[in-house]
Amino acid sequence: MTPAFPNITPSRGSRAGVEARVLKAQFGDGYAQRAPDGLNHLTKTYEFELRAAPAADLNTVLNFLVARGGREPFTFQPQGYAAAVKWVCERWSEPEWISPTHGSLSATFIRDFSL
């Protein structure tokens, strides 16, 4: 069973994005031909941010991401999504401490289509 991301609300400013993967053949006369790279060629991303969050929340998120190791998917429901979907996180920041009890971190979630 796929684990669920901890129930910690991201900060305002967390946002979704899309990157299109395309195969491109560039010809000498300036003409280019493009085709989608696979069935799921639109890669959805989510920039998760925690700003001025309590140390307990930062440690919970950090420990969860480290335990997945950038390879194991998890479920998460960003605001605006009708249901939770699978994501993988290969990149995140170390916490930036703004006080002994509060800090910030960011992580990039990539939509996962594995079974």
C-alpha positions as CSV (number, residue, x, y, z in Angstrom):
1,M,0.0,0.0,0.0
2,T,1.2,3.5,-0.9
3,P,1.9,5.6,2.2
4,A,0.1,9.0,2.6
5,F,2.0,12.2,3.0
6,P,1.7,13.5,6.6
7,N,-1.3,15.7,7.3
8,I,0.5,19.0,7.2
9,T,-0.9,21.9,5.3
10,P,1.5,23.5,2.9
11,S,2.1,27.3,3.1
12,R,0.5,29.7,0.8
13,G,2.5,30.0,-2.4
14,S,2.8,26.2,-2.9
15,R,1.9,25.7,-6.5
16,A,1.3,23.1,-9.2
17,G,3.0,23.1,-12.6
18,V,3.2,21.1,-15.8
19,E,6.1,20.2,-18.0
20,A,5.6,18.7,-21.5
21,R,8.0,16.0,-22.6
22,V,8.2,16.0,-26.3
23,L,10.3,14.4,-29.0
24,K,11.6,17.0,-31.4
25,A,13.3,16.6,-34.8
26,Q,14.8,19.9,-35.9
27,F,15.4,20.3,-39.6
28,G,17.9,22.6,-41.3
29,D,15.4,25.0,-42.9
30,G,14.0,26.0,-39.4
31,Y,11.1,23.5,-39.5
32,A,10.6,21.3,-36.4
33,Q,8.4,18.3,-35.9
34,R,7.2,17.4,-32.4
35,A,5.4,14.4,-30.9
36,P,4.5,13.5,-27.3
37,D,7.1,11.4,-25.5
38,G,4.9,8.6,-24.2
39,L,1.4,8.3,-22.9
40,N,1.9,10.5,-19.9
41,H,4.0,13.2,-21.5
42,L,2.6,16.0,-19.4
43,T,4.5,15.8,-16.2
44,K,2.7,17.4,-13.3
45,T,4.7,18.9,-10.5
46,Y,3.8,20.4,-7.1
47,E,6.1,22.9,-5.3
48,F,5.5,22.1,-1.7
49,E,6.6,24.8,0.8
50,L,6.5,25.2,4.5
51,R,7.5,28.7,5.7
52,A,7.9,29.6,9.4
53,A,6.6,26.2,10.4
54,P,7.1,24.6,13.8
55,A,10.1,22.3,14.1
56,A,7.9,19.3,14.7
57,D,6.2,19.8,11.3
58,L,9.5,20.3,9.5
59,N,11.0,17.2,11.1
60,T,7.9,15.1,10.2
61,V,8.0,16.1,6.5
62,L,11.8,15.7,6.4
63,N,11.8,12.3,8.0
64,F,8.9,11.2,5.6
65,L,10.9,12.3,2.5
66,V,14.1,10.7,3.7
67,A,12.3,7.4,4.4
68,R,11.0,7.4,0.8
69,G,14.5,8.1,-0.5
70,G,13.4,9.7,-3.7
71,R,12.2,6.4,-5.1
72,E,9.1,5.3,-3.3
73,P,5.8,7.0,-4.2
74,F,3.3,8.4,-1.8
75,T,-0.2,9.9,-2.0
76,F,-0.9,13.5,-1.5
77,Q,-3.9,15.7,-2.4
78,P,-3.0,19.3,-3.4
79,Q,-5.5,22.0,-3.0
80,G,-7.8,22.0,-6.0
81,Y,-7.4,18.2,-6.7
82,A,-10.6,16.1,-6.4
83,A,-8.7,13.2,-4.8
84,A,-5.2,12.2,-3.6
85,V,-2.8,11.0,-6.3
86,K,0.6,9.4,-6.3
87,W,3.8,11.5,-6.2
88,V,7.5,10.9,-5.8
89,C,9.9,13.5,-4.4
90,E,13.5,13.4,-5.6
91,R,14.5,16.9,-4.5
92,W,14.0,18.9,-1.3
93,S,15.8,21.5,0.8
94,E,17.3,21.1,4.2
95,P,15.4,23.2,6.8
96,E,16.3,26.8,7.0
97,W,15.9,27.8,10.6
98,I,14.6,31.2,11.3
99,S,14.5,30.6,15.1
100,P,15.2,27.7,17.4
101,T,11.6,26.5,17.0
102,H,10.6,27.5,13.5
103,G,12.0,27.1,10.0
104,S,11.2,26.7,6.3
105,L,11.8,24.0,3.7
106,S,10.7,23.3,0.1
107,A,10.2,20.1,-1.9
108,T,9.3,19.3,-5.5
109,F,6.7,16.5,-6.0
110,I,6.5,14.8,-9.4
111,R,3.3,13.0,-10.4
112,D,3.9,9.2,-10.4
113,F,2.1,6.9,-12.8
114,S,3.7,3.6,-11.6
115,L,1.5,0.7,-10.6
